[in-house]
Structure formats: C-alpha cells, structure tokens
Amino acid sequence: MQRISKYLGDFMVFLVAFALFLQTLVANFSGPHDAINYLNGIVNGRDLFHQHHLLYHASAHVWYLWWSKIFSGVESFYLVESFTAFFGALNVWILYRIFRDRFQVSLLHNIVFLLVIVFTYGMWLYSTNVEVYAPPIFFLLCTLYFLSNNNIRKDIVWIALFHSLAILYHQVHIIFAIVVLWKLVQQKSLKTFFVYAGIGTILVGTVYLSIGYFVEGNHTTEDMWKWLSGYTNSDFYWQTPGLEMLVKVFTGFTHAYIGGHFVFQLQPVQDLLKDYTGHSLADEMYLVRNMPSSIAVILSALCIFFAFLFVYLNVQLVKNFKKINIARREVIYPFLIATVCYSIFFCFWMPEILEFWIFQTITIWIILLGSAHLYGFFKKKIHTYLVYALVITLFSINWWGSMKYMRDLNNDLYYVQVKQLDRHLTENTLAVFQDGWILKDFIDYFTPADIIVSPQDSVSHITVDAAIQQAISTGKQLLVFPEKNNYGLVQSTHYLDSLLLQYQSQWTIINEAKPRVLLLKTP
C-alpha cells in the first residue's frame, strides 16, 4: 500500500505539471527564433535528423502524427508543443524524485521548490514551446539522479543509457561525460568505466553513424565529420574572451531566470534603444507593446527583490558549505561539477542565448534549495516565507512580464507582418528571399505560397533560376523580400541585385516598411 501511495505521488506530480504546461502553451515563434523552422520540419516531415539534436525532430514528428489523428481540430503547433510539455512534466517529476530521495525534502518544501523551478523563465518557456531542450534535460537529470547516489556501480547501465539519450537528443551533452568520469574516478572501478564507455560508444556511435551514412548520405570520412561537427565549423557561434563575453554571459544567464520583456516599456530603456543597431529586438519590443508602463515599473521592482533573494540564498550556501559537504557531499558535487562544466563551455559558445543556461539554472536551484534543507535554513520561519515569496515573485515577473503575452499569436511580430501580406501570399505566389532567416518560415507555415532563398553557389543558382522562370512563365506572382538580416549569416546579395536590375521597370513596391516587399508585374 505504501508503494502504491509512493507511485501515486509521482504520477500526480507529473500530471499536475503536464496540465500546467498544457494550459500555458505559447503561440509565439519569434522569441525562440528556431521554433518556426523546427515546426515546419516536424509537421511536414522534413529535415528530421539535425546532427546537433539528432532524435528530437523525428520523435516530435511521430508524436505529432499520432496525436493529430486523435485531435485533428487542434492547431498543429499546439500538438507539437505538447511534446515539449510532456518532457517538461517529466523534468518536474525527476526533480521531485531528486529532492525527495537525495535530499530527503518534506512534501511541502518539495512542492515549493518545484514551483520555484517551474516558474523560472527558461524552464517555463522551454516546456511550452517548439524547441529541443526539454527532452535532453530530462535524460541529464535522470543521469544525475543515479550519479548523486553513494554507489553508482549497480546503476552504471542506467547512467550510460540516460547520458547516451541526452547526447542523441542534443549533441552538446557529451560535455556531461566529465561529470560521469569524475564520479567513476572516485569509485575507482575500471570495470564500471568500461561498461559506461562501451554502452555509450556503441549506442551513440551506432545511431549517429547509421543516420549519417544511410539517411543523410555522408559516405566519406570527410563528409561524415563535416556533418557531425556542423555549426562548430563556423567562427560565428564562438565567443572570444573579453568584456563583451562578460556582458553576454550576464545577459544569457539572467534571461534564463527572468523573461524581462517588460523592460521595453520603461521610458529610459526606450530612450536608450533609439539609436541601437545591434541584434534586432523588434520582435521582443512588439510582444509587450500594449503593456502599461506602470506594470513594467512594478515588475522591475520585483526583479530587484528577486535579485536580493537569489543573492541571499547564495550567501547562505557559501557560509554553510562545510556542513553541506559533510552531510551530502556525494549528492551535491555531481550537480556542482555539472554546473561549472556547462557554464564554462557556454561562456564561449553563444553565451547571450538563454537556452544554453536553462540546465544550469535548474542545477543551481537544486543546489541552493536542496542544500538549504540540509543545513537547517528552514528552521527560521522567515526563511520559509522568503521561499514562498520567491515562488510568487518569479510567477509574477514571468507571467505578467512575458508568458501572458506569448500566448497570443497577434503579439508575434513576424506573424503580424505575414498576415498583412496575406492577400499576396496565395498558392499562386513564389516568394524569393535575400535572407531566409525566420520570415520565410512564417510564410511557409501560415500561407500556401511557395518560397525560395537567394542562391549562394552555382548549383542552387541553377535551381533558383529555373523556379523563377517557371513562375513567370506560368503567370505566378513573384514577390521579392530583398532585406538583409542583422542577425543571420548574410552572404552575397549579387543574385537578387541582378534580378531586380533585370526587371527594373516591372517592380511595384507593395510594402515599404519592414519587411520591404516588391511585386513583379508580368505581362
């Protein structure tokens, strides 16, 4: 009976978390910039094996196909987001088990700790949108659950399997091998190491090489390596040390806790951004355009209170670390080492992106809240009230400052831009883009128009030429989006410049403001 009660508690935690995430699914694809591209691929069964998150797209596609048969009237992006919500709920469940089994946290404190993590912006948003991060985090947390035990030898198969799945769902999690190896060195068992290394190498290696060779067609060592290494081949994503790195780290790290969109409704921030020419913030500013400035001021004050609580918890952790080390060294250290390893890596890899700090926010909360239970933090009633206040503060900041607005599709800048061009974007339209980043994917998903991107090599040049000539000869509308993007990797504009020149007397500007759009008048 006790075991049934135990499992019922597990199930209820998962069910409530799943319901919460389903209730707060977002309808915004500009914030998480890759979401609309992933959505198109998942719904249409295209590009299902991305080398950096190998199994995510195919898994989400299978999930979508299954549930779309049952819930045929539900918007497809909600069905795909429910896949994320499912793994978000699994994350909450394994966190519940970590607090209960590793830190011996009481049920009430466990629930409060879970709410702190759930209402943290990165965790909340990336459990309710179309993105790749929730599934691998679940497998990492499962790995940490077993690693934070005294004797991991009996669990080494589970550790190897869960870590392998984390890598297959996001390649970057090979970093986590450092944490596992540290624990294995502590255990001083060569046999355990070979079991872990053998399972991981066979499982990850077989899946990657099979898909790379048979599905993606990489039949030479050079092609296979180029495919496997993907984005790491470009300097664009790497950050050099310096002041800029520190600013970007601070931005990414804090944004993972606080959505912060409300700041765009503060007059001093608006004045500061008048002459800003860096990464486009237009979509984020548009999101909260209707927020009263008074709400923005209140949320800013709450952010200061949150910062105080966060710093206070960290100070208490440092002051009591010796006690924690004695009480639960084997529990704390895997989370601590994971936090340090991932944080160091993401100082150098796109540090301004909040997605890459989500896992660290979770491990930091586990360390701060779990250890607080160990050193007697909650013996003072005021401290219990402070953590209750932390839940309310995080919810208020992230719901009224970001999430509430992300649930309305009409707050999505790129969606609105596409809807304004709706009458031109028909099945009889070919849209040609200089820079295909994000806007083309909105057109692909929300309209029946055909799309094509300006070529950057001789092979695609021929393909694009043929598509344009066929469109013109069959009487299709030709729309050109000539703008370059200030975020994407924009290359040569030669092809589109030549096309505009070739038909220079036949173009009509149908949209002057962003996005600038030209229509070709055909005889």
N, C-alpha and C positions, 0 to 999 in steps of 0.2 A: 504493500500500500504506500509506503514511504517513497519507493522508487517511482511509482506511478505519479505521485504528487510532485516529485522532483522533475520528471519529464514534462508534466503538465505546465509547470512554471516556465520551463524552457520554451515550450510551444507558445504560451501566452505572450512571452516577451517578443518572440518572432512575429506573432500575429499582430500585436498592437503596433509594433514598429512598421510592419508592412502596410497596415491600414493608414498610419500617419503619412508615410511616404506616398502612398497612392492618392491620398487626399490632397497632397501638396505638389503633385506633379506640375512641372513648369511648362509654359508654352513660349519659350524664348530660346532662339538658336543663334543669337548674336553674342551673348555673354560667353558661353563655351563655344569658341569660334569654329571648332571642328565638328560640332554636333550635326549641323545640317548636311555636311558632306557624308558623315557616317550614316545618317538617317537614310539618305538616298541609296547608299550601297546596301544597307540592311534590308530595306523594303523591296528593292528591285533585284536583290541577289547579285550585286556587282562588287568586285574588289573585296572578296570575303576573307582574304588571308593577307592582312597587312603584317609585314615582317616584325614590326615593333610590338604589336599586340595580336599575336597570331590567331588565337582561337576566339577572340571576343566577337568579331563580326559574324563569323559563321554560327556561333552559339546564339547570338541575338537574332539572327535570321531564322533559325529553326524555331526559336521561341515565338517570333512574330508570325511565322506561317501557321503554327499550331493554334495560337490564341485568336488570330484573325478569322479562323473558320468558326470559332465559337462566338466571338464578339465582332461580327462583321460590320456593325454600325458604329463602332468606336474609332475615332481618329487614329490613324496608323502610328503617329508619333507617340501617342499615349501608350499604345501596346508595346512599343519598343522601350519606352521609359519604364514600363512596369518590370522589364527585365532588370534594369538598374535598381529599381526599388526592391526587387526580390533579394538581390545581393546586398543592398543597403540594410535590409532587415536581418539578413544572415550576419552581417557585421555587428549589428546591435546584439544579436544572440550570443556570438562568441565573446563579445566584450562582457556581457552578463556572466558568462562562464569564467572568464579570466578574473573578474572582480570577486566572484563567489568562491572559486576553487583555489585561486592562487593567493588572494589577499584576505580571504575569509571575511568579506564585507557583508554587513547585515542587509536584508532585503530592501529596507527603506533607503539606506545610503546607496545601495546598488542602483536603484531606480533613479535617484537624484543624479548620480554620476553618469548614468546613461543619457539622461536628458541634457546634461552639460555637453556631452559629445555630439548628440544628435542635433542640437541647435547651434553648434559651431558651423559657420557658413560653408566651408568646404565640404564637410561631411553631409550637410543637409542638401545643398545644391547638387552634389555629385551622387546623391542617392535618388534624385528625382529628375534627372535629365538624360540625354542620349550621350553617354561618354563611357570611356573604357576603364575607369579607375576603381569602381566598387568591387568587381569580381576579384582582381588580383589582391586587393587589400584584405578581402576575406581569407584568401588562402595564406597570406602572410600572417594574419592574426591567428589562424589555426596553427601555423608553424610555431609561432611564439608561445601559444598555449602549451605545446608539448616541450618547447625549449626551456620554459620557465619552471620546469619540474626538476626535482633533485637528480634523478637518474633517468637519462634520456635513452639509454641503450635499448630498453624494451620498446621505445616509441620511435626508433630511428627510421623505420619504414614509413610511418605516417609523416614524419618530418621531411623525408626525401620526396614523398608523393605530393604533399601540400606545397613545398617550395617549388617543385617542378611545375605544378599547375600555375603558381604565381608567375613564373617566368614565361610560360606558354600564353598567359593572358596579358602579360606586359614584360617585354624583354629586359627592361631596366632592373628588374628584381633579381637579376643574377648577382647584384650587389649584396643581397642578403646572405650570400654564401659566406661572407666574412663573419657574420654573427654565428652561423652554424659551425664554422670551423673553429671559432673561439671556444664555443661550448664543447666541441669534440676534443680539443687540446686539453681542456680542463678534465674531461672524463678519462683521458689517457687510454683510449681504446682504438687501436689500429684497425681492428675488425669492423668496428662501428663506422669508422671513416670510410672504409672500402664499400660497405653496404650503401651508405649515403651517396658516395661518389658514383658507384655503379648504377644505382637506380636513376639518379639524376641525369647522368650522361646518356644512358640508354633511352630513357623516356623523352627527355628534351631533344636529344640529338636525333633520334629516330623520327619524331614528329616534324621537327624543323627541316631535316634533310629530305624527308618524303614529300612534304608540301613544296619545298623549294625546288625540288627536281621534277616531280610529276605534275604539280598543279601550276607552278609559276614558270616552269620551263628553263630553270638555270642549270644547264648541262655541263658547264665548265667550272673549275675551281674559282676562277676569277669572277665569273658571273654570280656564283653562289655567295662568295664573300661580299661582293658589292651589294647584293640583295640583303644579306644578313645584317650588314653594318648600316645600311640605309642612311638616315639623317646624320649619323656621326661623320659621314664623309664631307659634310659642309661646315665651314667655319661660322656660318650664320648663327648656329644654335649655341656655340660655346662662348663663355664669358671670360674675359681676361681679368685678372686681379686688379683692384684699384677702388677708388671712391665710388665709381659707377656700380661696381659689383655690390658694394655695401648697401647702396640705395635700392638696388633691385632686389636684393635678399630681404631687406626690410619690407619692401612692397609686397613681394610674394608671400612672405611668412605671415604678415599681419592680415593680408587679404584672405588667407585661408581661415582665419578666425572671424573676421568681420567683413561682410559684403561691402559696406561703405559707400554704396551708390548715393546715399543721401547727401554726401559732401558736395555734390554738384549743384545742390540747391542752396548752398551757403554763398552769400554775396562775395566775400573775399576770395573764395575759390573760383567763382565765375570771373572775377576781375583778373585773377592770376592766369586763367586759361585763355584769355582773349588772344594772346599772341603765341600760344602754344603750338608747336609744329611737329611734335614727336608722334608716337604711336596714337592712332586715331582713338579718341574717347567719345566720338559722336554717338555711338550706339548705347553707351553706358549713360551718357547725359540725357539721351532721349527717353530712356527707360523711366526716369523719375521726374520727367518734365512737369508733371501735374502735382508733385508733392508740395504741400505748403512749406514755406521756409521755416515756419515755427516748429514743425515736426523735425526738420533737419537739425535745428538747434538743440532740441530735446535729445535726439539720438546722439548728437555729438557729446553732450554732457554724459550720457550713459556710457559712451565709449571711454571717457576719462575714468568713470567708475570701474568699468571692466578692466582697464589697464591697472588700476590700483589693486583690484582683487587678484589679478594674474601675477603681478609682481609680488604681492604679499604671500601667495602660495609658494612661489619660487624661493623667496627668502626663508620661509619656514622649512622648505625642503633642504636647503643648504645647511641651515642651523641644526637640523636633526638627522643629517645624513649618516652619521656614525650609528645611531640607533637603528636606522633602516637597514644599514649594511649588516648589522649583527642579526637582525630579525628575519630578513628575507633577501639576502644577497643573491641567491640563486634565481629569485623571481625578478628583481629589479634590473640586474645587469643586462640580460638579453634585450630588454626594452631600451635601456640607456645606450647600449652599443649600436642598436639599430638606428636610433635617433641621430646619433653622431655621424655614423657612416652615410646615411641618406642626406643629412644636412650638408656635409662636406661636398658630396658629389653635386648636389643641386645648387651649390654656390657657383659652380662652373657651367652648369647646363640650364640655360633659360631660367635664371633664379627669380625673375619677376612673375613667373607663371604660378598662380596659386595651386593648380592641380598637383604640382610636384612637392607641395608641402602638406597635403592632406594627411598622408600616412604619418608624418612627424607630429602633426597636431594631435592625432589620436594617441600615439605612443607617449607624448608629453602629458596629455590628460591622464593616461593610465598611471604614469609615474607620480604626477602631482597628487591625484585623488586617491589612488591606491595606497601610496606610501603615507599619506595624511592619516589614513585609518590605522596604520601600523605604529606611528609614534604618538598617538593619543591626541591628535589635533581636535577631534570632535568631543573631547572631554569638556571643553568650554562650549557652552550652549551658543554663544555668539558666533562661533565658527560654523556651527550647523546652519545658522541663519544666513551667514555670509555665502555659503554654497547654494542655499535656496535662492538668494539674491542673484547669484551668478547665473542660475538657470533662467530666471525672469529677465535678466539683463541681456543675455545672449539671444533669447527668443525675441525680445522687443526690438533690439538692434537689427537682427537679421530678417525678421518678418516684415516689420514696417519700413525698414530701410532698403530692402532688396527683394525678398522672396514674394511678397504680396504683389509686386509689380511684374515680376517674371511670370506670373500665372496668366497674364492677359496678353494674347498674341498681338494685340494692337499697340502694345508698348515695345514691340520689336521693330527697330528702325528699318532693317532690311526687308522685312515682311511688308511694312507700310510702303516702302519705295516700290516694291514689286506690284502691290495692289494698285498703286497709282498708274501703273503702266498696263494694267490688266487687259484693256481693250486692244492693245497692240500685241500682246503676248498670247497668240492663239496657236492652234495646230498648224496654221498656215504661215508661221514665223520661224525664221532662223536668226538667233541672237549670236552675234560674234563679239567676243570679249578680248580686250587687250590683256587684262589681268583677271583670271578666272576665280580668284580667291573670294569665297563666301557668297557674293551676289548671284553668281551663275548657279550655285547650288539651291538658292531660294527659288530661282526661276524654274530650275529642274523639278523641284518638289511641288511647288504651288501652281504651276501653269503647264499647259500642254506644249509649249514652244520647244523647238529643237535648239540645242546650244552647241557652240564650238569655241575653242580658245585659239587666239593668235599663235601661229606656229613659231617654234624656236629652232627648228632644224629642217633639213631638206626633205626628210621623209614625211613629216607632218605637214610641211608646206604643200606637198602634192595633194594630200588628203583634204586639207582645208580648201585649197583651190577648187578641187572637184566638188566639194559640198556647196561652196558659194555659187559656182557656175550652175550647178543643178538647181539651186534655189531660185536663181534669177530666171533660168530658162523655163521653170515650171510656174512662174508667177508668184512665188512666195515673197512675203515681206522680209526684207533684210534689215535688222536692227543692229547698230554698232554701238558698243559701250567702250569708248576709247580711253577712259581714265585709267591711270596707273594707281596702284595701291600703295599707301605709305607703310604697310606692314609686311606684305608678302614679298617674295623674292622676284621682283620685277626684272624682266630681261629686255631684250631688244624690242623697240616699237616700229622697226622698219617695215614689217609686213602690213600692219594696219595703216601706217602713214601712206604707204604706196596704194593701198585700196582706196583710201579717202581721196587721194590725188587722182586716181584713175577715173573715179566717178564724181569729180568735184562739183560739177554743176547739177548733180541729181540728188544731193543730200538735203534733207529737211531736218532741222533740229526740233525734236518733239519734247525734249526735256533738257532745260538749260542747267538747272540746279542739280546737285548730286542725286542720282547718277546722271551724268551727261549722256544723252542718247540721241543718235542720229538714225533717220529712216531713209532708205534708198528708194527713190521714186523710179519704178521700172516702167517701160513703155507699155 
